[in-house]
């Protein structure tokens, strides 16, 4: 596919001649002024370079440059100027223009400038992706905690990282299974390869098959192009199959074949494709029980669990809570531009006493809510979500303390009453996510 360029000039002959000349190597669009150029950008998201005259009616090249930059368009702008406005063009480069060309335009120089601009854009994008990947890698290797279960997980990961064995990660929702998968990948032999993730429960069976294995053009209604699946995209790297317990039976068969042969066919295709991919799967379900209930293939189960990592719930490693709180307190303070130094003893006491059925994810939501709501640099009890402070209020009123689950259930019901049944509003008031609220309603049998 040719790179796309937008030529902006109020002289029709100039823009038409430039478009004709450049159309050999580029898909060329034209616009008569800056305003028309902005409309073209809305309709053509593939435009990589803007070649614009400096002086135009309605909106000149400088204003166009500013508008494009303000809208965060990842587009390179090259300006065309007369000798009398070179000073303005140099000033425009300080504002973000890639380069400027003087009239009359030297076509050889024009071609070189555009090619260099596109290469510069490509390198810039690759640099951004590299920085993002480095940040992800650093964050992925930060499994907070010094408890025995965490040390055992890190030791196990270290032992299997130099192998290509399939790994099954099991644990309750919110315990950090995806984080363990990240650590596995970024400390493996294929750490420089792609790391592709797919949630097996988030897609319908027909869509999931196409997502995993890809499809050929015309394989089904709407398949207008050939599409590579996640297995192909993960070639030379790692594929994480999250919520593997929800994998449909028909796809279990295809996955088993892949694990045995490292090959598959795209949906609607006959050509066998071989790839080199390490499979890591994760689930919060009891796969052994699903096997007994004949909802999950036993042969696939044994293929997936060559190595099993059990991620413990937070209630089984409470000694890690202060470290987790400190880590996320710093993170959310930076995100929300707050200067939080720490939490009070009463807050830490409440956090340690709570059962955290949503595990790390629930604790993270609680800390973020407290950071946002805090009025000072130390988080006090009044900044905590209601479900954590309910037991303390009961004691102050002379009521006998309930167990933690009763306290949480009451807090949820109170929040729903206050919001008149609006679950999104209730979740915000509680400082938890909407999905977490639905899970808790189901857990407590609340209709």
C-alpha positions in Angstrom: 0.0 0.0 0.0 1.3 3.4 -1.0 2.0 6.0 1.7 -0.6 8.8 1.7 0.1 12.5 1.3 -2.1 15.6 1.5 -1.2 18.6 -0.7 -2.6 21.9 0.5 -2.4 24.9 -1.8 -4.9 27.6 -2.8 -3.6 27.5 -6.4 -5.4 24.7 -8.2 -2.8 24.3 -10.9 0.0 23.9 -8.2 -1.8 21.3 -6.1 -3.0 19.3 -9.2 0.4 19.2 -10.8 2.1 18.2 -7.5 -0.6 15.5 -7.0 0.0 14.1 -10.5 3.7 14.0 -10.0 3.6 12.4 -6.6 0.8 9.9 -7.4 3.4 7.5 -8.9 4.7 6.7 -5.4 2.0 8.0 -3.1 -1.7 8.2 -2.7 -2.2 11.9 -3.1 -5.1 13.9 -1.7 -5.6 17.7 -2.2 -7.2 20.6 -0.4 -7.5 24.3 -1.3 -6.9 25.7 2.2 -6.3 24.7 5.8 -10.0 24.2 6.7 -10.5 21.9 3.8 -7.4 20.0 4.8 -8.7 19.4 8.3 -11.9 17.9 6.8 -9.8 15.7 4.6 -7.9 14.5 7.7 -11.2 13.5 9.3 -12.1 11.3 6.3 -8.7 9.9 5.6 -6.9 8.6 8.7 -4.1 7.0 6.6 -2.5 10.4 5.7 1.1 10.5 6.8 2.5 13.7 5.3 1.0 17.2 4.8 2.7 19.3 2.1 1.2 22.8 2.6 1.7 26.3 1.2 2.4 28.9 3.8 0.2 31.7 2.5 -3.5 30.8 1.9 -6.9 32.4 2.6 -9.1 31.4 5.5 -6.4 29.3 7.2 -2.7 29.5 6.3 0.0 26.9 6.7 1.1 28.0 10.1 -2.4 27.8 11.6 -2.9 24.4 9.9 0.4 23.2 11.5 -0.8 24.4 14.9 -4.2 22.7 14.5 -2.7 19.4 13.4 -0.2 19.5 16.3 -2.9 20.4 18.8 -5.1 17.5 17.7 -2.1 15.1 18.3 -2.1 13.9 14.7 0.9 11.7 14.1 1.5 13.5 10.8 4.6 15.1 9.4 4.1 18.7 8.0 6.3 20.1 5.3 5.8 23.8 4.4 6.2 25.5 1.0 7.3 29.1 1.2 8.5 32.1 -0.9 11.9 33.6 -0.2 10.2 36.5 1.6 8.7 34.2 4.2 11.7 31.9 5.0 12.0 33.5 8.4 8.4 32.5 9.1 9.1 28.9 7.9 12.1 28.6 10.2 9.9 29.7 13.0 7.3 27.1 12.0 10.0 24.4 12.3 10.5 25.4 15.9 6.8 24.8 16.3 6.9 21.3 14.9 7.1 21.5 11.1 9.5 18.8 9.7 11.0 21.0 7.0 10.3 23.7 4.4 10.8 24.0 0.7 11.1 27.3 -1.3 9.4 28.2 -4.5 9.9 27.3 -7.3 9.9 23.7 -5.9 12.9 21.5 -6.8 11.1 18.2 -7.5 14.1 16.0 -6.7 14.5 17.8 -3.4 10.8 17.4 -2.8 11.0 13.6 -3.3 14.0 13.3 -0.9 12.3 15.5 1.7 9.1 13.5 1.7 10.9 10.1 1.8 13.0 11.4 4.7 9.9 12.7 6.5 8.2 9.3 6.2 11.3 7.5 7.4 11.6 9.9 10.3 7.9 9.3 11.2 8.5 5.5 11.1 11.5 5.7 13.4 9.7 8.0 15.8 6.8 5.6 16.0 9.1 2.7 16.6 10.9 4.6 19.3 7.6 5.3 21.0 6.7 1.6 20.8 10.1 0.6 22.2 9.8 3.0 25.1 6.3 1.7 25.8 7.6 -1.9 25.7 10.4 -1.0 28.1 8.0 0.6 30.5 5.7 -2.5 30.3 8.7 -4.8 30.8 9.8 -2.9 33.9 6.3 -2.8 35.3 5.6 -6.4 34.4 8.6 -7.6 36.5 7.3 -5.8 39.6 5.5 -8.5 41.6 5.1 -6.7 44.9 5.6 -8.8 48.0 8.1 -10.7 50.1 5.9 -13.5 51.5 6.8 -17.1 51.0 4.2 -17.7 48.3 5.5 -14.8 46.2 9.1 -16.0 46.5 8.0 -19.5 45.5 6.3 -18.1 42.4 9.4 -16.1 41.4 11.6 -19.1 42.0 9.3 -21.3 39.8 9.3 -18.6 37.0 13.1 -18.5 37.1 13.3 -22.3 36.6 10.9 -22.5 33.7 11.9 -19.2 31.9 14.7 -20.9 30.0 12.3 -23.6 28.6 9.3 -23.6 26.2 7.0 -25.5 28.5 3.4 -24.6 28.5 2.3 -22.9 31.7 -1.1 -22.9 33.4 -1.6 -20.0 35.9 -4.5 -20.6 38.4 -5.9 -18.3 41.0 -8.9 -16.3 42.1 -10.0 -13.2 40.2 -7.8 -10.2 40.8 -4.8 -12.1 42.2 -2.4 -11.0 39.5 -2.4 -13.9 37.1 -1.7 -11.7 34.1 1.2 -10.1 35.9 2.7 -13.5 36.4 2.2 -14.2 32.7 4.1 -10.9 31.9 7.0 -12.0 34.1 7.1 -15.4 32.4 7.3 -13.8 29.0 9.8 -11.0 29.7 12.2 -13.4 31.5 11.9 -16.1 28.8 14.0 -17.1 25.8 11.4 -15.3 23.6 11.3 -12.0 25.5 12.2 -10.0 22.4 9.3 -11.6 20.5 5.7 -10.5 20.6 3.5 -11.0 23.7 -0.1 -11.4 22.5 -3.1 -11.7 24.9 -6.6 -12.9 24.3 -9.6 -13.2 26.7 -11.4 -16.5 25.8 -14.5 -15.4 27.7 -14.9 -12.0 26.0 -15.7 -13.2 22.5 -18.4 -15.4 20.9 -17.3 -18.8 19.7 -17.3 -17.9 15.9 -15.5 -14.6 16.6 -13.0 -16.3 18.9 -12.0 -18.9 16.4 -11.2 -16.2 13.8 -9.3 -14.1 16.4 -7.1 -17.1 17.4 -6.5 -18.8 14.0 -7.3 -16.0 11.5 -9.5 -16.3 8.4 -9.2 -16.3 4.7 -11.0 -13.7 2.5 -14.6 -14.8 1.9 -14.5 -17.4 4.7 -17.8 -16.0 6.0 -20.1 -13.0 5.5 -18.1 -9.9 6.2 -14.7 -11.5 5.7 -13.6 -9.0 3.1 -9.9 -9.5 3.7 -7.5 -12.2 4.9 -6.8 -11.8 8.6 -4.0 -13.2 10.6 -5.0 -14.7 14.0 -3.3 -14.3 17.4 -1.3 -17.5 16.9 0.4 -16.0 13.8 0.8 -12.6 15.4 2.5 -14.3 18.4 5.0 -16.2 16.2 8.4 -16.1 17.9 6.9 -15.0 21.2 4.2 -15.8 23.8 0.4 -16.2 23.5 -1.6 -15.7 26.7 -5.0 -17.5 26.7 -6.8 -15.8 29.6 -10.0 -17.3 31.0 -9.1 -20.6 29.4 -11.8 -22.4 31.3 -14.4 -20.7 29.1 -12.9 -22.0 25.8 -15.6 -23.5 23.7 -15.3 -27.3 23.1 -14.9 -26.9 19.3 -11.9 -24.6 19.8 -10.5 -26.9 22.5 -10.0 -29.5 19.8 -8.1 -27.1 17.5 -6.0 -25.8 20.4 -5.1 -29.4 21.3 -3.9 -30.1 17.8 -1.8 -26.9 17.8 -0.1 -27.9 21.1 0.6 -31.3 19.6 1.8 -30.3 16.1 2.4 -26.5 16.3 0.3 -26.0 13.2 -3.3 -24.9 12.2 -5.3 -23.7 9.3 -7.1 -20.3 9.1 -10.9 -20.4 9.1 -12.0 -21.1 5.5 -8.4 -22.0 4.5 -6.7 -25.2 3.5 -3.0 -24.2 3.8 -1.4 -25.5 7.0 0.5 -22.8 8.9 3.3 -23.6 11.3 4.4 -21.2 14.0 6.7 -21.2 17.0 4.7 -19.9 20.0 4.9 -20.5 23.7 1.4 -21.0 25.2 0.6 -19.6 28.7 -3.0 -20.0 29.9 -4.8 -18.5 32.9 -8.0 -19.2 34.7 -9.9 -18.6 38.0 -11.9 -21.8 37.5 -11.2 -25.3 38.7 -10.2 -27.0 35.5 -10.0 -30.4 37.2 -13.6 -30.1 38.2 -14.6 -29.0 34.7 -12.8 -32.1 33.3 -14.8 -34.3 35.7 -18.0 -32.5 34.5 -16.9 -33.2 30.9 -16.9 -29.4 30.2 -13.1 -29.4 29.5 -11.1 -32.0 27.6 -8.8 -34.0 29.9 -6.1 -34.4 27.1 -6.0 -30.6 26.6 -5.9 -30.0 30.4 -2.8 -32.1 30.7 -1.1 -30.4 27.8 -1.7 -27.0 29.3 -0.5 -27.9 32.8 3.0 -29.0 32.0 3.9 -26.4 34.6 1.3 -25.0 37.0 1.6 -21.7 38.9 -0.8 -21.2 41.8 -1.3 -17.5 42.6 -2.5 -17.2 46.2 -5.4 -14.9 47.2 -4.4 -11.8 49.2 -5.9 -13.2 52.4 -3.2 -15.9 52.4 -0.3 -13.4 52.2 -1.5 -10.5 54.4 2.2 -9.7 55.3 2.5 -8.3 51.7 -0.3 -5.8 52.2 1.8 -2.9 53.5 4.2 -3.2 50.6 1.4 -3.4 48.1 -0.3 -0.3 49.6 3.0 1.6 49.5 3.6 0.7 45.9 0.2 1.6 44.6 0.0 4.7 46.8 3.0 6.1 45.1 1.7 5.1 41.6 -1.8 6.6 42.0 -0.4 9.8 43.7 1.6 10.4 40.5 -1.3 9.6 38.2 -3.7 11.9 40.0 -1.1 14.7 40.8 -1.5 14.3 44.6 1.2 14.6 47.2 0.3 11.6 49.4 3.0 10.7 52.0 1.3 7.7 53.5 -1.7 6.3 55.4 -2.7 6.5 59.1 -2.4 3.5 61.4 -6.2 3.2 61.6 -6.4 3.0 57.8 -3.8 0.2 57.7 -5.6 -1.6 60.5 -8.9 -1.6 58.5 -7.1 -2.6 55.3 -5.4 -5.6 57.0 -8.6 -6.7 58.7 -10.6 -6.8 55.5 -10.9 -10.1 53.6 -10.4 -8.7 50.1 -12.5 -11.1 48.1 -11.5 -9.2 44.9 -7.8 -9.5 45.9 -5.1 -7.2 44.5 -7.5 -5.6 42.0 -10.0 -4.7 44.7 -7.2 -3.3 46.9 -5.9 -1.2 44.0 -9.3 0.3 43.4 -9.6 1.1 47.1 -6.2 2.8 47.2 -6.9 4.8 44.1 -10.3 5.9 45.5 -8.6 6.9 48.8 -5.9 8.9 47.0 -8.5 10.8 45.0 -10.8 11.5 48.0 -8.0 12.5 50.5 -7.9 16.1 51.5 -4.4 16.0 53.1 -1.1 14.3 52.5 -2.0 11.4 54.9 -4.9 9.2 54.0 -7.4 9.0 56.9 -10.4 6.8 57.6 -12.9 9.2 56.1 -11.2 9.0 52.7 -11.8 5.2 52.5 -14.7 3.6 50.6 -17.8 2.9 52.7 -17.4 -0.9 52.7 -14.2 -0.6 54.7 -15.4 1.8 57.3 -18.9 0.2 57.9 -17.7 -2.1 60.7 -16.0 0.9 62.5 -19.3 2.9 62.4 -21.3 -0.1 63.8 -18.8 -0.3 66.8 -19.1 3.4 67.4 -22.8 3.1 67.6 -22.6 0.3 70.1 -23.6 -2.4 67.7 -22.0 -5.9 67.8 -19.5 -6.3 65.0 -20.6 -8.4 62.1 -18.3 -10.6 60.1 -16.5 -8.9 57.2 -18.8 -10.4 54.5 -21.9 -9.1 56.3 -20.3 -5.7 56.6 -19.5 -5.6 52.9 -22.9 -6.8 51.9 -24.6 -4.1 54.0 -22.3 -1.4 52.5 -23.3 -2.6 49.0 -27.0 -2.6 49.8 -26.7 0.9 51.4 -24.9 2.2 48.3 -27.6 0.8 46.0 -30.3 2.3 48.1 -28.6 5.6 48.1 -28.2 5.5 44.3 -31.8 4.2 43.8 -30.5 1.1 42.2 -28.1 2.8 39.8 -25.2 0.3 39.9 -22.6 2.5 38.1 -23.2 5.2 40.7 -23.2 2.7 43.6 -19.8 1.3 42.3 -18.3 4.8 42.2 -19.5 5.5 45.7 -18.0 2.3 47.0 -14.7 2.9 45.2 -14.9 -0.3 43.2 -15.3 -1.2 39.5 -18.7 -2.0 38.0 -17.7 -5.5 37.2 -16.5 -6.0 40.8 -19.9 -4.8 42.0 -21.7 -7.3 39.8 -19.5 -10.1 41.0 -20.2 -9.3 44.6 -23.9 -9.0 44.0 -23.8 -12.5 42.6 -21.6 -13.7 45.4 -24.0 -12.4 48.1 -27.1 -13.6 46.2 -28.4 -10.0 45.8 -30.9 -9.6 43.0 
